[in-house]
């Protein structure tokens, strides 16, 4: 992911090493790391602490992740 997709705005890891767990039903669970303070700002709609910068809503961000996931994996 890069700056254009909004992931770096909330502190998501930029490398491609996403921890994976194989589930019993054959699906794979992946985890991402997110900066807690940035996620809180997205959920509450408040600007980042000490800044006037507003982030996308948590719902918008995760919809974008779901959309982008189709193209990268």
Beta strands, then each sheet from edge to edge (+ up, - down):
strand 1: 20-22
strand 2: 28-30
sheet 1: 1+ 2-
end
